[in-house]
Amino acid sequence: MKYSLVNGIKSEAFIQGRGFCPSCEKETEAKCGAKKIHHWAHKSLNHCDNWWENETEWHRNWKSLFPKEWQEVVHFDEITGEKHIADVKTDAGLVIELQNSPISSAELKSRESFYKNLIWVVNGKNFLKNLSLRNKVPSPASSLANDIGFIKGKNPHTAYFFRSEVSSVGVEIHDISEIEDKIELNYEGHHLFDWKRPRTGWFEATCRVFLDFGFQEVYELVTYDPKLNLRALRKISLDFFVKQAQESVVGL
């Protein structure tokens, strides 16, 4: 944990620090060694939240993008009595869950059901070597997206055709270089992608999923064409993502 309550005040770990967990109210002690980031741990060695994962520098960096009072907020269900510590929870009630390690399908569904107003940020550095972006594609809301079709090749490029051009004679195949101007006019950050050994659990998420590869952008995992079950990654600048999340804007 980044924070514990010290004399009732939300505080970061300090040498020989003692405090209390804001969720279970049990005693915590500061861990301020030279190898691991400074953090709080339950004195009993058992964390009260079974959804919690070990804090990493990646978690810490993401939390620090948001105000202190939004970090590690206890979310309580008054009906069931269940409570968990949200990584980030804005004043408007938007929960941002930071996920570094693999997560089971059952736990993913449980968290989405519990928090409801939730978005995921996933550490994509762990599988970046298995994932590659392909060509740009038009916004799925555009008329061009409704007309365009894809023929995936063995090389990094994709061939295209237009449904409006299909006739009894056949269909004309276009290389990306022939239609990139049209795509650029309708481009809103969407790319096709290849993912070897994908973390398919994220395809089951009902809340929005954003992958962080350590760049100045995040990539939202979206269903581009539901009929074809075709997925895409939508590139969004990190600054824009944080600003919109801080304002709890739905249309990131």
Secondary structure as the mmCIF struct_conf table of DSSP 4:
data_model
#
loop_
_struct_conf.conf_type_id
_struct_conf.id
_struct_conf.beg_label_comp_id
_struct_conf.beg_label_asym_id
_struct_conf.beg_label_seq_id
_struct_conf.end_label_comp_id
_struct_conf.end_label_asym_id
_struct_conf.end_label_seq_id
STRN STRN1 TYR A 3 VAL A 6
TURN_TY1_P TURN_TY1_P1 ASN A 7 GLY A 8
STRN STRN2 ILE A 9 GLU A 12
TURN_TY1_P TURN_TY1_P2 ILE A 15 GLN A 16
STRN STRN3 ARG A 18 PHE A 20
TURN_TY1_P TURN_TY1_P3 PRO A 22 CYS A 24
STRN STRN4 GLU A 27 LYS A 31
BEND BEND1 ALA A 34 LYS A 36
HELX_LH_PP_P HELX_LH_PP_P1 ILE A 37 HIS A 38
STRN STRN5 HIS A 39 HIS A 42
TURN_TY1_P TURN_TY1_P4 LYS A 43 SER A 44
BEND BEND2 LEU A 45 LEU A 45
BEND BEND3 CYS A 48 CYS A 48
TURN_TY1_P TURN_TY1_P5 ASN A 50 TRP A 51
HELX_RH_AL_P HELX_RH_AL_P1 GLU A 57 LYS A 63
TURN_TY1_P TURN_TY1_P6 SER A 64 LEU A 65
BEND BEND4 PHE A 66 PHE A 66
HELX_RH_3T_P HELX_RH_3T_P1 LYS A 68 TRP A 70
STRN STRN6 GLN A 71 PHE A 76
TURN_TY1_P TURN_TY1_P7 GLU A 78 THR A 80
STRN STRN7 LYS A 83 LYS A 89
TURN_TY1_P TURN_TY1_P8 ASP A 91 ALA A 92
STRN STRN8 VAL A 95 GLN A 99
BEND BEND5 SER A 101 SER A 101
HELX_RH_AL_P HELX_RH_AL_P2 SER A 105 TYR A 115
BEND BEND6 LYS A 116 ASN A 117
STRN STRN9 LEU A 118 ASN A 123
HELX_RH_3T_P HELX_RH_3T_P2 GLY A 124 ASN A 130
STRN STRN10 LEU A 131 LYS A 136
TURN_TY1_P TURN_TY1_P9 PRO A 140 ALA A 141
BEND BEND7 SER A 142 SER A 142
HELX_RH_AL_P HELX_RH_AL_P3 SER A 143 ASP A 147
STRN STRN11 ILE A 148 LYS A 152
BEND BEND8 LYS A 154 PRO A 156
STRN STRN12 THR A 158 PHE A 162
HELX_RH_3T_P HELX_RH_3T_P3 ARG A 163 GLU A 165
BEND BEND9 SER A 168 VAL A 169
STRN STRN13 HIS A 174 HIS A 174
HELX_RH_AL_P HELX_RH_AL_P4 ILE A 176 LEU A 185
TURN_TY1_P TURN_TY1_P10 ASN A 186 ASN A 186
BEND BEND10 GLU A 188 GLY A 189
STRN STRN14 HIS A 190 TRP A 195
BEND BEND11 LYS A 196 ARG A 197
HELX_RH_3T_P HELX_RH_3T_P4 THR A 200 GLU A 204
BEND BEND12 THR A 206 CYS A 207
STRN STRN15 ARG A 208 ASP A 212
BEND BEND13 GLY A 214 GLN A 216
STRN STRN16 GLU A 217 ASP A 225
TURN_TY1_P TURN_TY1_P11 PRO A 226 ASN A 229
STRN STRN17 LEU A 230 SER A 237
HELX_RH_AL_P HELX_RH_AL_P5 LEU A 238 GLN A 246
TURN_TY1_P TURN_TY1_P12 GLU A 247 SER A 248
BEND BEND14 VAL A 250 VAL A 250
#
